[in-house]
Amino acid sequence: MSETTTGSTVPRRQLGRHLRDLRNRARLTVRTAADKLEWSEAKMWRIETGQTSLRSHDVETMCRIYGAPPDLAEALMALAKETKARGWWHAYGDVIPEWLDVYIGLEEAASRLCVYEADMVPGLLQTTDYARTLIRADNAAVADEEIERRVHVRIARQALLTRVTAPVRYEVVLNEAILRRPVGGPAVMASQLRRLAEIGELPTVSIRVAPFRSGLHHGVMSGSFVILWFPVNGDGKELEPPTVYVEGFTGSLYLDKPREIERFGAAFDSIWGSALDEAASAELILRAARELEQ
């Protein structure tokens, strides 16, 4: 019986990455690890590339051989239980800890991100003060030290846009409402808007605004989403299938079925076409900043 599951590949891919990293840190080759586990090298490859699901017991054994700390082993065992799921909701604060963030792992591996945001500036474009305002509002009972740690993680992710080796191609459409909502107050928001205009000048970043006057467009119906596209190999095939990420208040949905990718891809193309071009968008963003500074 095949071990491969027909469910979402997202948890399998993420689990495979973590197990591969643990093996490398333990300085074990695939052959050595396979011998210790009494598995074939082919099975090791399927696991580390997310081609197969895993039992939590097998993950526990691998973590023990790789010398993984107990908290990480426990988190990966919980993640293993999700590899058999047909559709996968990742609930923050549930069995999988927030520090084992699946989305961040996918984001780092992506070569292109297509984003529509309806309500807030996306994390990769946020200033420190804007990010702190949002994180504190969503974690009122959390200590200041933890708030700052989460802010640091969010800001550190922005290195994706400027990394020397293969910076991610970032295409984003912002609903005009985002420009008009003074998160953190006028000064914080004005600084955030000027930061948007600055980042928009990067050669790998394209920022557009969907103005109110554009009326009904696909983003009104779809809500916010991110499409993650991954690099291709020498044969022109994608190393991983595209994934749609939709963040909710209590959990996040990952979609990777071809029909789902096709539908969200068409929606993004429609939203992109209905938005202002980059130059007009930058002008609107800076105008909104000046209005806040008056």
N, C-alpha and C positions, 0 to 999 in steps of 0.2 A: 504493500500500500504506500502510495506517495506521501511524503511529509509536507509537500507544498500545499499551502492553503489558498483558497480563492478569495479571501478577504482582502482588506486594505493592506498594502505593502508598507505603509508608514511605520508602524511599530516594529516590523521585522527589520527594516533597513536601519532604524535607529539602534535597535538591540545589537545588530551585527556590527555597527560602527564601534559601539562601546566595548564589545567583546574583542574585536580586533585590536583596539587601542590597549586594552588590558594585556593581551598576549604580547604585543610589541614591547610594552613596558617591562614585562617579565622576561624579555629577551629570548622568547621562544619562537622557533620557526614554525611554520604550518605543519611540517612533518613531525617535529618533536611533540607539538601539542596534540596532534592526531594520535601519535603513539601512546602518549600518556592517557588519553581519553578512550583509547581502543576504538577509534573511528577512522574512516578513510580521509585522505586529504580532500577528496571531492566533497565530502560532507562538510568539512571545515570551510571550504570555499562557499558552499551554498549558505551556510550559517552567516558568515561574515559579509556576504553580499545581500543578505535579506531575502534569499530565495526560498527559505523554508521556515516554518514555525518551530518553536522549541518548547519543551516542557520546563517548568520552573525547576524541577529536580536536576535536569541537565545543566541549566544555567548555574545552579548552586555548585555543582561539581566543577564546572569551568572556572568559576570565581575562586574556588578553593585552590585549584592548581595554579591560577594566575596570581594568587596572593591579593585579591581585591579586599578592601576594607569592608567590614560587616554592613555598614549602612548602604554602600553602593551595591553590594551583593543582593541585599534585600530589595532595593529599588529595581534592579535588573530582573529579579525573579518576578516582581509584580508586572513589569513590562512584558515579560515572556507570556504571561497569562492573556495579554491582549493580542498576541500574534495570531491567535485563531479567530479573532473577531471578524465579522463580515463588514461591518461599518464601525468606525472607531471614534469614540468621544474620549478626549483626554480631559478628565476633570481635575482642575487644580486643587491642591490640598487634599486629594483623596489618597489612593494607595501609592501613587507615583509622586515623589516630592517635586516641588517647583524648580529646585536646582538641577534636576535632570530634565531640562527643557527640550522637548522633542523639536519644537519649531526652530530654535536657535541652531540645532544641529543641521536641519534641512537648509536653513538660510545660509549657513556657512558653505554648504556644498553646492549651492545654486550658482548658475552662471547668469541668470536673468530673473528679475522680479518684476511682475506687472501688478500694480496695486491700485485699487479704488478705495478711497477712504471718505466716509460720509460725515464723520463727527469730530475726529481729532487728528492732529498732525501725527503721521506714522512715527514709530519709535526711531527709525534710522534717520529721521530728520529733526528730532526734538533737541532743543537746548536743555541744558542741565536744569534750569529753573522751571521750565515747562514740564519736563519729565518728573521732577520732584513734586510739583503740584498735583499731577495726576496720580502718582504712586501713593502719595500721602492720603489723598482723598479716598482711595480704594483700600487703604490699610490703616484706618484710624487708630486701631489698638496696637499697632506695631511700633517697637522702639525706634528712636531716631537712628541708631546705628544700623539697624536692618534696613530702614528706608534708604539711607545713604548707600548701602551695599547694592540694593536693587537699582538705584539710580546709576551707580557706577557700571553695573552690568549692561544696562540699556545704552549708555553712552559709548561703552567700549565696543558694542556691536557695530557702531558706525564706521569702524575701520574697514569694513567690507567695501565701502564706497571709494576708498582711497588706497587700498593695499596695492603694492607694487606688482605683485603677481596676480594676474587675472582678476581685476576688480569687477564686482558684479555690475551688470547692466541694470539700471534702476529706472523704471518708467512708472510714474505715479500721477493719478488724477485726484485732485482734492475738490470736494464739494465747497462751493463758495461760503457756506455756513461756517466752515472751519475758520475762515479769515475774520468772520464777524463775531466770534465767540471769544471774549477776552479771558481766556484761561490764565489764572494767576494774577489778573489785573492788567491794566493798560500797558505798564512798563514791561512786564514779562512777555506779554503777547506781542508788543511792537518789536522786541528783540527777537522773538521767535519768527516773526514774519520776515525780518531782515535776514535771518539765518536761512530761511527757505530760499530767498532770492540769491543768496551767496552760494548755497549748495547747488542750486539749479544751473550754475555756470560750469560745473564739473563736466568734462566731456562724456562721462558715462551715466550722467543723471539727466532725466527729462521730467520736468514738473509742469503739469497743466492744471488749470482750474476749470471746473464745470460751473459756469455762472448760473445764477437763478433764472436768467432770461432764456436759457436753453430749454426750459420746460421739462417735460417728461423724458427721461432717458433710462437706459437699462439699470444704472446705478440706483435709481429711486426704488426699483423693484428688487434688486439683488441685495442691497445693503453692502457693507464693506467686505472686501475679500482680497486675497493675495494669490497670484498664480506663480508658482516656483518652477522654473525651467532649469534643467541640469545640462552639464557639458556633454559633448558628443565624443565618441572614441574615433579611432582612425578609420573605421568603416562608415562613419557618419551616423551611427546609431547612438541614441541617448544612453548615458551610463545608468540613469535612473528615470523612471517615468515621471512626467510632470505631476505636480500636486497642487490642489487648491486648498488654501487654509482660510477658514472662517472662524473668527474669534467671537465667543459669546461671553455672557456675564459670569457663568459658572463653569464653562468648559469650551473646548475648541474642537471644531470638526475638520477632519482631513479627508479630502476626496481625491481619488486617483483613477477612477474608471474613465475610459476613453470618452464616453458620452458626456460625463461631467466636465472633463477638461474642455471638450469641444464647446459646450454650452457657455461656460464661463469665459473661454477665450473669445467667443463671438460677442459676449456682453462687453468685455473689456475693449475690444476693437470699436464697438459702437460708442461706448462712453468716450474713448479717446478721440474719436472723430467729431463728437458733439462739443468737446471742450475747446477753450481758447488755445491758440498755439503757445509755444513757450515764451515768446517775446511779450505777447499780450497778457499772458498769465503773470509774468514777472512784474509787469507794469501795474496790474491790479493788486498784486501782493504788496508792492511798495506803497501804493496809494493808501491801502488799508493801514499800513504801518504808520504813515504820516498822519492819518486821521486820529490814530490812538495817541500820538505824541503831541497833539495840539492842546 
